[in-house]
Amino acid sequence: MSQETPSYGGQAVIEGVMFGGKHVNVTAVRRKNQEITFLEVPRSEKSWVVKLRKIPLLRGLVSIIDASAKGSKHLNYSAEAYAEDETETEELAKQKKHKEKEEGWSLGMMLGVAVMGILSFIIGKIIFTLVPVFVEHFLFGNAFKNYVLHNLIEGAIKLILLLVYLWIISQTPVVKRLFQYHGAEHKVISAFEAGDELTVENVQKYSRLHYRCGSSFMMLTIVLGVIIYSVVPWHDLVERIVQRLILLPLVIGVSFEVLKGTNAVRELPGLRYLGYPGLWLQLLTTKEPKDDQVEVSIASFNRMRELDAAIEAKGFQQSSVTGGILDPAKG
């Protein structure tokens, strides 16, 4: 990827894909009638958030919390669209028409969804951090005194729980399709970074795995967590729990920096293998997408790029998107 090529990111949503641009985030969703609808939300970065994003270690935590808040709005939109398609009634149709007359999401709705997204991330991360602690303590708490060995076993338990959880949910039809859209998102980004024209045929040639994926980040938090937790000794279960909670932001920050580093050196001989554990985990979190799913991913990416270009052409004086308004386009 050349230095001039922007580094885009995205996420899979229910029956669709979201891409984040310089000035706007766009989600494209395939509806039951095969129509593709869009959710277009301008990016509004606070000055203090921008400053925090430049501070090593801290920028990882800020970026992930910010992504959780913004991504939850797009996931919520896709879930509502899916529910409407599955349970379409006259009442729902009336509600849909009423919503389309509104100018967009109210400030209260946007804040509510953002707060729920942040809380979901924090609570989920705490649970995933502490459950392995209790399991390891219950099974091996009195077996030996070496806290480093306890940490290693705890990390192994955490990895097993993650793999089992991902495998179980991947067997459900909805999540399986979600993982297919995840693969479609990766393929589009890879095709764009390679400078290839974004057609379904071209995009399908690329791998569904990508170095910058959040799945790689999850793997890094497990591996680096064992190392970081082993630096500070603990003597009982209470100390161990307190240590995990205090050091959790550091683990997230270091993992973010390492993820950026492994992505930067992936083209260097011998160093590309540093990112392989995360790519292996993506074998569970992504599936090979179908052509119609790749089409949705391309539509989302192209729409995001079009809106970014339109906003820049207007000198940022007037936004060409409206917060939360749907812009249907035939797929």
N, C-alpha and C positions, 0 to 999 in steps of 0.2 A: 504494500500500500504506500503510495507516495505521500510526501508531507502535505501536499495540497488537498488530499482527500479527507473530507470530514470523517470523524469517528462517530458513527451513529449507534444507538442502542434501541432496544425495544423489548416487548414482552408478549407472550401469547395470552389471549383472553378466550372466553368461551365462543367458539365458532368464529374466531378472528385473530387479528394481530394489531398491536399498538406499536408505533414508532415515535421516538422523540426527536424532534428537529431542533434547530437553533432558536426558533421563535414560536413553535407550535408543536403540540403533541396530537397525533392523529390515530384513531382506532377505526379499522374497517372490519365489518362483521357481515358474514354471509347469512341472509335470512332464509326462512323455510321456502319462500317463493323464488329463491335463487338471486334475489336482489342483494346488492352490496350497499350497506348504509355506513355513514361515517359519523364519528364523534370528533369534533375539532375543538381543541382547547388551547388558547394562547398561553405561552409560557410567561410567567411573571415572577422573575427571580428577585428576591429581596437583596439589598446591597450587602447586608451582613451575612447572608447565606453565601453569596458569591465570594466574600472574603474568607469565610471558613473553608470553602472548597479549595482554597489555595494552600492551606496548612496541612503538611504531611501528617499522617495518622488520624488527625481529626476529620479530614475531608472524607475519609471512608465512611465513618459513622454518619456524617451529615448527608452524604450522597445516598446512602441506603435508606435512611429515614425519609428523606425527601422523595425518593423513588417510590417508597411504600405508600406515602400519602397521595401522590399524584396517580400512581398506578391503580390504586383502589377505586378511583372514580371511573376509570376506563373499564376495569373488571366489573364494576357494578352496572355500568351501561350494557355490557355484553350479556350479563346475567339477566337483566330485565328484558332485553331483546329476545333471549332464548326462552324465557318464561312466557312472553307474549306469543311467540310462535307455537309453543307447546299447548297453551291453554287459551287460544284466541276465542273470545266471546264478544257479544254486543257491548257488554259493559267495558271490557278492555279496549275495544275499538273506540268507544266514546272517550275513555280516559286518554288514549293515545292522541286523538284529535285535539283534546283540550291541552295536552302537554306541548303539542307542536305549535300552538298559538302563543305559548309563553316565549319570552325572550331568551331564556336559558336557565341555568341553574341559579337559584338564589344563593346569596353569600352564606346563609345558614346551612343550606344543603351541602355546599362545597366544603365548608369547615367541618361539618359533621362526618362526611365521608373521609376527609383527610385525617381527622382525629381517629376514626375507627381503623383506618389503614395503619397509622403509626402504632396504636395500641395493639393491633393484631400482630405486628412485627415484633414489638417488645415482649409481649406475653409469650408468643411462640418461641422466641429465642431463649427466654428465661426457662421455659419448660424443657426445651430440647437440651439446655445446658445442665439443668439440675436433675432431671429424671435418671440419666446415666450415673450420676453421683450416688443417688439413693440405691440404685440397682447394684452397683459395684460394692457399696458399703454393706448391703444386706448379704451379698454372696461371699465377699472376701475381706470384710472389715476386720476380722480377727485372725485371718490366715497368716499375715506377716506385717512387718512394721515399715518396710521400704515404701515411702510415699511416692517415689518416682514410678515404681512398679504399679502401684495403685492407679496412678495417672494414666499409664499405658493401657491398663485393662479398661479403665473408664473410657478412654478414647476408642478402643476396640468395640466396646458395647455401644457407644454413640454411633459408630459407623454401621454396625449391624442393625441398630434400630432404624437408622436413616434408610439403608438399603431395603429392609423389609417393608418399611412404610411406603417408600416409592414404588416398590414392586406391587404391593397390594392395591394402591390407588390407581396404578397404571392399568389394572385389569378391568376397571369400570369403563363403560363406553364413552362417557363424557370426558373423563380425564385422558383417556387414550387419544381422543381427537384433540384435546388441549395440547398434548405432547406432540402431536403431528403438526399443529400450528406453530409450536415452539421450534420444531425442525425447519418449517417453512420460513420462519423469521431469520434463523441462522443462515439459511441458503441465500436469501435475498441480500443480507448484509455482505456475505462472502462474495457474491457475484458483483455487487456494487464496488467493493474494495478492490476487486480484480479488474475493474474497468469494463466489465462485460455488459452487453445490452440486457436489460431486464425483461426477458421473455420467459414464459413458462419452461420452454425447452432448455434455454441456457441456464436458468436458475436450478433446475433439477439436476444438473451435472455436478453441482457443488455438494460438499459434505454437510450433513445436518449438525455437525459438531463445530463449536467455535470457542476460541481461547478466552474471550471476554465474558463468557456466560456466567450467570449467577450460580449455576450448578457447580462450576469450578470454585467459586467463592465458598460454597458450603463445604466442599472437600478441604479447602485450605484452612477454614476455621477449626476443623477437627484436628488436622495434623499440627498446625501451629499452636492450637490450644494446649495440646499435650506438652509442647516445648515450653511455652510461656508459663503454664501452671506449675511446671516442675522447677522453675527458677525460685519461686517463693514456697518454702516448706509450710505444711500445716500439721496439726497434731490431733485434731478430733473432727467430727463431722460438722460441727458448727463453724469452726475455722475454715474448713474446706468449702462450705457453702458461701460464706462471706467472701472468701478469696475469689471464688468463681464470679460472683456478682460484681465485685470491684474491678476485676481484670477483664471482664467481658468486653467493655468498650475498647480496651487495648488489643484484644484478640481480633476484633472486627477491623480496627484500624490497620494493624499489621497485615492481616489477610488481604485487605484491599490494596495495600502498597505492593505486596508480593504478586498479586494478580496482575496489576499494571506492569510490574517488572517482567513477569514471565511472558506477557503478551508482547512486550517491547523486544525481547530477545528470541522470540520464537523462530526467527529466520536464521539465527546463528547456529552453526554445526555443534551438536552436543548439548546445547542449552534448551532446545525445543522440548526435550523430554521432561523438563520441569513442569510443564503444563499437562502432561499426560494423565495424571490421576483425576484431574477435573474433567478431562475429555472422556475418560472411562465412565465417570458418573453420568455424563450426558447420554450414554447408551441407554440409561433408564429414563431420563427426563425428556428425551426427544424420541420421536418416531419418524419414519420416512413419510413425508406428506404426499397427498394426492395432488393431481394437477389443479383441481379447483381450489384447493387450500393454498397452493402456491400463488394462484391468481389473486386471492384475497390479500395475501402478504404483499405482493407487488403493487396492488391498488393502494394499500395503506401507505407504503413507502413513497410511491410516486405522488400521491396527494400531499403528503408531508413536505416533499421537496418543492412541489408547485407552490404551496402556501408560503413556505420559507422565502422562495424567490420573489413572490408577489409582494410580501411585506418589505423585503430589502429594496425592491424596485421603487416602492413608495417612500423610501427613506424613513421607515418606521413611524410615519406620521399618521397612518391609518391602517388598522388591522383588517385583513380580508377574511377573518374568521370571527365567529361569535361563540361565546362560551357555552358549550354544551348543545348547540343547535345541530340537529341532524341534517345532513346534506345527502339525500339518497342519490345513488347513481346506479344505473343498470350494470350488473356484472356479466 
